[in-house]
Amino acid sequence: AADAAADAAADAAAAAGEEVPSAYNASDILSNRSKEVERLRVQIRLSFDKELRQLRDYGLADGAALLEIGCGPGWSTQRFAAALPRARITCVEIDREFVGEARRLLAEHAPRIAVHHGSALGTGLPDASFDFVTCRFVLQHLRRPSLALAEALRVLKPGGRIGVIETDDMIGGVMDPLLPSLQPLNMRFSARQAAKGGSRYIGRHLLRMLRTAGFAERRLDAAVAASDEFEEGAKAFKAHFDIDRFEPLVHEGLATHAEVELARAAMSAFLDDPSAMAMMVNVIALATKPEAPPSGASAPGDD
């Protein structure tokens, strides 16, 4: 009953948000929802521990009231639950299927962990109720990410902190040897996301966005995952390198079947090459809600 009431409030808040809340569609990314769920699981394996280290260093402590905006199917929340056994964790996720998956995955932790359906733009949660907010690979999909940051500022207690983990395609990944057939497809993939209102270059803008939203004490860091850290080498990144993500480009006339198959063959050879190397670089922006609003401050505007 509590979940149903919270969901109803979050649904109403989400409905009041922007007309296209997200450029993300879990069934579209790899043309297969179950493969996308697995990609998200692998993503957590690759970099979560390093991200968590940065969040802890910035003040995320056990016993905190933590809000996770965009928890997906719950893989990250599961890791937060293990690392912070006394924290009260609230999750807001816009994808209804992810909400169900996360609730099932995290059922043993209820009621310490609650998963609500709702929008990053309007969570329906009380003002000044959280010590820490995390937002992981969400802003890149939003047409107006400034609204999500304004919402995070609203629900944080004075002095509360935020950790935003994002990508920037100019620095987000490294492969050696390079795959020339992959580059034009990656660029079109990024352009397609931009056409839907998102941005895969958002990492470089995070500090300015946090400043505009009204956050203080801003700093930028990164979490780097390298294939040489894993016993299976570059194959540890296999789910992230799935060429099926380019299939929508073919369906929409943005790439040819031949281009995608050429990239698929190159990627297969790359993953079978024992000397191949890969790195994933996640940008981490950290900031604090001021103890009191600056004198004469105006409401944050759109970015």
ABEGO torsion letter per residue (X at the ends): XAAAAAAAAAAAAAAABBABABABBAAAAAGBAAAAAAAAAAAAAAAAAAAAAAAAAAGBBBGBBBBBBGAEAGAAAAAAAAABAABBBBBBBABAAAAAAAAAAAAAAOAABBBBBEBAABAGBBBGABABBBBBGAAAABABAAAAAAAAAAABBBGBBBBBBBBBAAAABBBOBBBAAAAAAAAAAAAAAAAAGBBAAAAAAAAAAAAAAGBBGBBBBBBBBBAAABAAEAAAAAAAABAAAAAAAAAAGABBAAAAAAAAAAAAAAAABAABBBBBBBBBBBBBBBABBBBGBBBBBBX
